[in-house]
Amino acid sequence: MIAGYETTTATLASCTYVLATKQDIQNNVVAEINEQDWKNEEHVDYDILTNMTYLDMFVREVLRMFPPATQAITRECNTTTTVCGYTVEKGLL
């Protein structure tokens, strides 16, 4: 249960950091939000959210740049192998 809170917090913190440091990205996100047809300000419609392609790309890029669960996921080579002419030794992280 804690992992859900931790990953959400890390993602929101990363999004906030990028928006605070990259004014052009922040302007593009705000512009896309303002372009939407908000009929009822108290209720967010799913169709509006699915039409926000820049916001979707922004969140995906933040998740790519700052993966929230890198400490929980470790990858280790379990056998020595060769990939495209490069040797990857067993135990390499």
N, C-alpha and C positions, 0 to 999 in steps of 0.2 A: 504494500500500500504506500509506503514511503517513497518508493521509486517513482510512482506516478507524480507525486508532488515535486520531487527533486528534478525530474526531467522537464516538467512544465516550467518550473522556476528558472532553470538554466536556459531554456529556450526563450522565455520572455526577457530575461536579462540580456541575452545575446541580441535579440531584436532591438531592445531599447538602446544598447550600446551602438549598434550599427546606425540606427536612426539618429542618434545624438551626434555621431561623428561624421556622418555622410549627409550633408544638407540636400544634395541633389536627389538622393534616394528618398529622403523624407518628403521632399516636395512632390515627387512622383506618386508616392503612396497617398499623400493628402489629396492630390489632384484626382486620383482615381476614385477615392472615397467620395469626394465632392461631386463627381460626374454621375454618380448613381441616382436613380429615381427613388428617393426616400418618401414614400407615401405616408407611412405611419412611423414616426421617429421612435416610438416606444417598442416597436416590434421589428426585428431584423428578419427579413425574408431570405430563405435559403437560396432562391434564384438570384438575388442580388449578390450574395457571397460567391456563388459559382461563376458569376460574370466578372469578378475582380481578378483578372489574370496577372496583373503586375504584383498585386499583394500575394498571390499564390506563389509566383516565382521568387518574390522576396523571401518569404518564409522558407521555401525549399532551399534557397541559396544560403540562408543563415544556418539551417540545419546541416548543410554540407560543410560549411566553414567551421562551425562550432557544434559538433555532434554532442548531444547531451549525455550520452552513456558510454563515453570512451573508456572510462575507468572500469566499468563493469564488463566490457567486452575485450578480451585479449585473443589475439590470433597467434598461434605458434605452429611452425612447420613441424609435423610429426615424423616425416621421413625426408632424407636428402633427395632432392629432385633437380632436374634441369628444366628451365622454362625459357624458351626462345634463346638458347645458348648460354644462359646464365645459371650457375649452380646455386641453389638455395639449400643451405645446410640445415640439418635436423636441429630443432631447438631455437631457431632464429625467430625472434618476435617481429 
